[in-house]
Amino acid sequence: MPKISSELLSVLRCPVTGSPLVQEGEELVATAAAADGVKPRYAIEDGIPLLLPPELLAAATAAGSDQHDSDPAEGAVR
């Protein structure tokens, strides 16, 4: 499990609530609840916190996979 340094955690804030984050296992968790009453959680991948709200993370993941799935020859000028 990658451990986020205390120095980094001291400056990171939840993009939804603006509250500090704490590490719980493989995730960072906001210390304050969002408007829906739930504390936002953020994955840590390869030691990098993914601080995107869930709806934007899904869109970014979908957009990233679309770009990688295309055939490089399709964009070539002939």
C-alpha positions as CSV (number, residue, x, y, z in Angstrom):
1,M,0.0,0.0,0.0
2,P,1.5,3.3,-1.0
3,K,1.7,5.7,1.9
4,I,1.1,9.4,1.1
5,S,3.6,11.6,2.9
6,S,2.4,13.7,5.8
7,E,3.8,16.8,4.1
8,L,1.7,16.2,1.0
9,L,-1.4,15.4,3.0
10,S,-1.0,18.7,4.9
11,V,-1.6,20.6,1.7
12,L,-4.1,18.4,-0.2
13,R,-7.8,19.3,0.1
14,C,-10.9,17.6,-1.1
15,P,-12.1,19.3,-4.4
16,V,-15.7,18.8,-3.3
17,T,-15.7,20.0,0.3
18,G,-12.4,21.8,0.6
19,S,-11.7,19.8,3.8
20,P,-8.3,18.1,4.6
21,L,-7.9,14.5,3.5
22,V,-6.8,11.5,5.5
23,Q,-5.5,8.2,4.1
24,E,-7.5,5.1,4.7
25,G,-5.9,2.1,3.0
26,E,-5.7,2.7,-0.7
27,E,-7.9,5.8,-0.6
28,L,-7.9,9.4,0.6
29,V,-11.1,10.4,2.5
30,A,-12.4,13.9,3.1
31,T,-12.7,14.9,6.7
32,A,-16.0,16.6,6.0
33,A,-19.1,15.3,4.3
34,A,-20.4,16.6,1.0
35,A,-23.9,18.1,0.5
36,D,-25.3,14.5,0.2
37,G,-23.9,13.6,3.7
38,V,-21.2,11.3,2.4
39,K,-17.5,11.9,2.8
40,P,-15.9,11.8,-0.7
41,R,-13.3,9.1,-1.3
42,Y,-10.4,9.3,-3.8
43,A,-8.3,6.4,-5.1
44,I,-4.6,6.3,-5.0
45,E,-3.0,4.8,-8.1
46,D,0.7,4.1,-8.3
47,G,1.2,6.4,-5.3
48,I,-0.7,9.3,-7.0
49,P,-4.0,10.6,-5.5
50,L,-6.7,10.9,-8.1
51,L,-8.5,14.0,-6.8
52,L,-11.4,14.1,-9.2
53,P,-15.0,14.1,-8.1
54,P,-16.6,10.7,-9.0
55,E,-18.6,12.1,-12.0
56,L,-15.5,13.7,-13.5
57,L,-13.3,10.7,-12.8
58,A,-15.8,8.5,-14.8
59,A,-15.7,11.0,-17.7
60,A,-11.9,11.2,-17.6
61,T,-11.5,7.5,-17.6
62,A,-13.9,7.1,-20.5
63,A,-12.2,9.8,-22.5
64,G,-8.8,8.4,-21.8
65,S,-9.8,4.9,-22.9
66,D,-11.3,6.3,-26.1
67,Q,-8.0,8.0,-27.0
68,H,-6.0,4.9,-26.5
69,D,-8.3,2.6,-28.4
70,S,-8.1,4.5,-31.7
71,D,-6.0,3.3,-34.6
72,P,-3.1,5.7,-35.1
73,A,-3.4,5.3,-38.8
74,E,-7.0,6.7,-38.7
75,G,-5.6,10.2,-37.9
76,A,-2.8,10.1,-40.5
77,V,-2.9,12.5,-43.5
78,R,-2.6,10.8,-46.8
